[in-house]
Amino acid sequence: MNNYIIKNARIVNEGKTISGFVVVRNGIIQEVGKGEPETLSDFVTVLDAQNQFLVPGVIDDQVHFREPGLTHKADIFSESKAAVAGGVTSFMEMPNTNPQTTTIEELENKYSIARKDSFANYSFYLGATNDNMDEIRKFDPSKNCGIKVFMGSSTGNMLVDKRETLETLFAEAPGLIATHCEDEEIIQHNTLIYKEKFGDDIAVTCHPRIRSAEACYASSSLAVDLAKKYNTRLHVLHISTERELELFAKGDYLSNKKITAEVCIHHLWFSDEDYTTKGTLIKWNPAVKTARDRDALFKAMMDDRLDVVATDHAPHTIEEKQSRYAESPSGGPMVQHSLTAMMEFVHEGRMTVEKVVEKMCHAPAILFNVKKRGFIKPGYKADLVLIDPNWEWKVSHKNTYYKCKWTPLEGQVFHNRITHTFINGQLVFRNGLFNEMVRGERLTFNV
């Protein structure tokens, strides 16, 4: 059944919070009103929100769910389940799986898996390589979120480093280009320096100096220059440095921007001071950098130079992550805890719940032109989340749903909790219990 009246809710939408109710029929938001609903139908389930926040479902524009081929780390079933427990109702997944998602055939294969296994709504990026322009030309932007370009190598071998290929990509891409920006030559040069100094015993504290701010800026500035040259729709993922922020504009309407940028939870949460306690568990690409960088990223998120907040959810087994620095893969699981972490900033008085909803729900819907999602408005899909802002709890591997069963937030005390998640009007998660019959839908896009 997907007919509901959610009453006594603090409804957060488009910069305002009202006390009221939402009516959902056949998976679609039918009515949003203040106060109490006038009539209660016998054919709907009434849910008393008890003054909790009701927000649109989070749209995470960057996750790695590892399927196909890397399912010892994670899979679409397990990670989408963790996502909905964290209030993420839609995800956009990356192409560095095995096989890599660099053909339309492999792209559609992922949709087949998600149709069968995903709790949340889904879309997948087509990956660019140095030699797959024919596949990219077949890309349909009304059915897929974007084209992913690794302008720096990360997990998986998908580096696009030929200038001619990049020029062609930016000139001819039929949809949004999303880039991972780190300059590979600078990284390799830095790696050699640290290997000469420390041999095989490089400390993880060296990671932000190997994958340096210079490497990030060199690559990000190239991407922005190419986008300006060809008038390309560019979205730069996981900005991690203060210096890169000069590349992005503030004060303009998001729908008017041709060049946008994302910041990830871990770059807002951690700094290089945390390597001494967290070690390789917070080894990401791009690296977690200085406290000054972290604080500058937070400020840029607040003044809209950084447009969306995402996770870059990228699980590995705990055995893999606890290897010594050189062998430990980059990335970590975050999708279950992203909304809760952002709400902790609200608890601390650093931002408002309205700003959280803007960055995690509204902005990705606008930026990617997602059809009928990301807002609490009549006619929109009922992807909805209830948040209790007065629930203290501690994060443990025992209360996470990631297949890898660990989190870099182990031991963190939060002061809010996701209590209910609706996917297309169906209650999929309620206080730790899942309706495992629910499946999400393929996202579609306005072009």
N, C-alpha and C positions, 0 to 999 in steps of 0.2 A: 504494500500500500504506500503510495506517495502523495497522499492528500493530508496536509497538516495545517493547523493554526498554532503558531508559536506566539505565545502572549507573555506579557510582563517582561519584555526584553528591552535592553538598551541597544537600539539598532544603530550601528555605525556605518555611515555611507556618505560619500562625497563631502567630507569635511565637517559633517554634523553628526550629533548623537541625539536620538529622540527616544522617549519611552513609549513603547507601543507594541504592535503585533505585525506578523507577516502571515499571509494566507498562501498556501502552496496547493495547487491542483495539478494533477497529472505531471508532476515534476517541474512545473513552471511557477514562478512567483506571480500570483494573481493580484494581490493587494498588499500595500504597506500603509499602515495607519498609526495614528497616535492614540494613546489610551487603550481602552478595551474594545475588542470586536463587538459589533452590535448583535450578531447572531452566531450561534455555534451549531453547525450542521451535524447530523447524525453520521455523515459519511466521511468525516475527517477525524484524525487523531489530534487532540488538544495537548500541547506540550507547554507547561508553565516554565518559563526560563528563569523565574525567581530573581529577576533583576541582573542576570548575567549579560555580558556583551554578546550581541549577535552580529557577526561580521561576514562579509563574503568569503568564500573559500579562497585560500592562498593559491596563486598560480606561480609555481617554481619554474623559472625558465632555464634552469641548468642542473640536470641530475645525470648520474651514471648508475644505471640499474644493472649493468653487467651481463645482460642476456641479449643475444646468445653467446655461448662459448666460455664465459667466465663465471659460471653459476656456483662455483664453490665459494665465491665472495658474496654474491647477492643474486636475486632474480626479480623479475617484474612483480610476481606475486608477493614476495616478502617485503620488498621496499615500498610498493604502493600501499601495502597494509600499514607499514610504519608511517607513511606519508599521511594517510587519513587520520591516524591516531594523533598526528601533530597539526591537523587542520589544513593540510595541503590537499586540495581537491582536484588539481590539474598539474601535470608535469610535462616538461619538454626534455627529452632524453638524448644523450650524446652518442656519436657514431663510433667511438673507439671500442667496439666489442669484437668478437671473433666468430664469424668473419666481420670485417669492418663494414659499416653501413655506407658504402660508397657507390652503390648502384640502386636504381629504383626497385629492382627485384628484392634486394636485401632490406631496403626500407619497408616495403610492403610486408615482408616476412615478420618484421617487428610488430607491425600493426596486427597481424594475425595472432601473435603471442599475447599482445595486450588485450585484444578483444576477448580472449579466453580467460586471462588471468588477472587483469588489473582492477583493483578496487577503485582507483581514481581515474579521472579523465586523462587523456594522453595525446602527445604528439611527439614526433621524432625528427631530428635533424638529419639531413643528407650530408655526409662528410666529403670535403674536397681533398683531392690529392694533386700531385704534380701532373697527372695524366688522365683525369676523368671528366673533362669538360663536356664531352658528349652526354654523359649522364646528367650533369648539372643543367644542361640546356633543356632536359625533359622535366625538370622540377616544376611542380604545380604549387604555387604559393597559397592557393585557396584551401589546400588539403594538408599542408605541412608547415611547420613553424619557421624553418630557416635552413641556411647552408652554413655548416660549421667549418671554419678554417683555422687549423693549428699553425699559427705563424711562429710558434716555438714548440719544440717537441715536448710532449708530456707522457702520460700513461698510454702506451700504444704508439705505433710507428706511422703517424699520419702528418709528418711535417711537410708543409708547403713552403719551400724555400727558393723556388725559381722566380726571379723577378718577372719574367715573361708570363708565367702562369698567374701570378698575382694580378698583373695588369689586365689580363684577359678575364679573370674572375670578377674583378671590380667593374670592368666595363660591361660584362655580359650577364652577370648573375640575374636570374629572373625573380629573385626574392631577397629577403633580408639576409645579409651576411653577418654571422656572429663569430667573433675572433677571440682566440687565445693568443695573447700578445706577450712574447718574451723572445728576445733576439738570441738565436742559437749560437752564433759565433762568439758573442760576449760570454755566454754561459760556459761554452767549452773552454774558452781562454781562462776564465776564473777557475774552472774545475782543475785545469792543469796546474795552476798556481798552488791550489790547496793540496793537490796530490803530491806535488814536489815537496811541500812543507810537512805534510802529515802522513803520506803514504796511504795505507788502507784504513787509517784510524782518524778520518775526518770526523769532527764532532758535528752534531745536528745544529749547533749554534752557528755554524758557518753557512748554513743553508741560505739565509737571506743575503749573504754577501756573495755567494756563488750565483744564485738566481737573483741578481741585484736589481736595485731601482733603475740603474742605467740600462740594464737589459730590457726591463719593462718599458721604459720610456722610448727607447729606440724603436721597438716594435710597435707600440701603440701610436706613436707619432707617424710612423710609416702608414699604418692602416688609415688613420685620419686623413693624411695627405692624399692617399689613393681614393678615398671616399669623396673628398672634395673635388678631386680631378675628374672623376667619372659620375659625380652626383649619385653615388651609391647609397642605399639604405644600410647603414652600418651600426651594429650593436657590439660594443667592446665589453667582453666578459671580465669578471673578477678583477676589477681595478684594485691595486694593492699599495700604491705609493702616493705620497703627497704631490710629487712632481707631475705625475700624469694628469692631475686635476685641471691643470691649465689648458688641457686640450678640449675641455667640455664646457658648454655654455650653461648659464643659469638664467632664470627669470623668463624663459619662454614657455609657451604651452607645449606639453609633451607631444601632442599630436602634430605640432609644427616642426619638430626636430627630425632632421635626417640622420644625425649622428647622436647615438645615445650610449649610456654606460651603466654597468651593473656593479654593485658591491655585494660581497658575500658575508654571511654571518661570522665566519671565523676571522675575517679581516677586521670586523668591527669589535670582536670579542677578545681576541688574543693579541699579544705583542711578542717581540723577541725575548722579553723577560720570562715568558712562560716556557721556553724551551728547556730550562733547567729542571722543571718539574714534570712537564708533559712529554719531553723528548720527541721521538719520531711520531708520536700520536698526533702531533700538530704539524707534521711535515706535509705541506701542500705546494702545488705549483699553480700560480705564483706563490712565493713564500710569504708566510706571516712575517711582517717587518717590524719597524720600531713603534714605540708608543706614540711618537709624534705622527707617524704615518697613520696609525689607527685613529687618532683623534682628528686628524685632517679629513679622513674618510667619513667619519661620523658627521662632521660639520658639512661636508659636501653632500652627503645624503640629505641633510636637513635643508640645505639651500638649493637643492634640485640640480646640482651639477651631476650627481649620481642619481639615476632615474629609478632603478628598481633594486630590491634586495632579494637575493636568492641564496642557494646553499652550495652549489657545486658538490652535492652529495656524491661521494666516491668511496664506497667501502672496499676494504681489503680484510683478509683474515688477521686476527691479532698476532698470529705467528709471523706473518709477512711484515706487519708494521713494527714488530719488536726486533727485527733484524738490525744489524748495525747500519749506520747512516747510508752508506753507498748502496746497500741492497734493499733498504726499506722503500717501498713504493710510496708515491705521493698521493694524498687524498684521505678523506675520512668521512664517516657517516654523520649527517646533520639534519636530514629531512624531517625526522620526528620532532626535533627540538627547535626548529627555526622560529616559528611563531611564538612559542613560549619564551625564547631568548629575547626576541624583540619586545614582548610584553614586559619582560623584566626591566628593560630601559624605561618603560612607562611607570612601573612601580618605583623606580629610582628617581622619577621626576625629570628625566632627560628628554623625553619626547611624549607626544600624546598618542592615544589609541587611534585617533583619526589619521595621524601621520603614518602609523604602522599599516593601517588599511590602505592608505594611498600607495605606499611603496611596495606592498606585497600582493595586493589584490587589484586595485584600479590600474596602477601604472603598467604592469605586464599585460593586462587586457588591452589597454590603449596602444602600447608600444608594438604589440604583435597583431593588433587588429583582430583579437579573438572575438568570435561571434557570441553575443548574448551571455557573457560570463564576466565575473569580476566586480559586479555591482549588485546591490539589493534594490531591484527596480522591477515593476510589473513587466511581464513579457520575457524576463531573463530566466535562465536555468537556475533552479534552486540548489546551488552549491553554497551551503551555509554552515557556519561554525559557531558554536556557543563556547564562550570562555568564562570560566569562573576566576575573577581577579583577586580572590581572597582565599586561595588554596595553597598552603605551603607544602612542598614535597622535595625530596632529594632524588637526583638522577642516579640510577644504578644500572649496570648491565642487566640486572634482573627485571627491570621494568622498561626495557627497550625491546622493540620489535624487529630491529635489524637482523638480517641473517647472520652477520658477523658477530653479533652479541657483544659489542663494545661501543663506547662513545668517548670522545675526548672531553665530554662534559661530566664524566663520572665524579660524583660527590658534590656537584653543583646544587645549591638549594634555590629553587624557584618559588615565586609567590603567586603564581597563576597556573591554571591547568585547563587544557582542552577537555570539555566534557561530552560534546556531541558534534558529529560531523555528518552532514547530508551531502550525498552525491546525486545530482539530478532529482532532488526531492525524496530520495530514499535514505533513511537513517542507517548509515553503515557502521557508525561507531558511537557507543554510548557508555561512558564511564568504564572503559577497559574491556567492554564486550563488543564483538564484531558480528555484523550480519554478513557471513561469508558467501551469501548468494548474490550480493550486489556486485555489479561490474560497471565500470565507467564507460564513457563514450569517446570516440575520436574527436578531438577538437577540430573546428573549422574556422576559417579566417576570412574577413572581409578584404577584398582586393580591388 
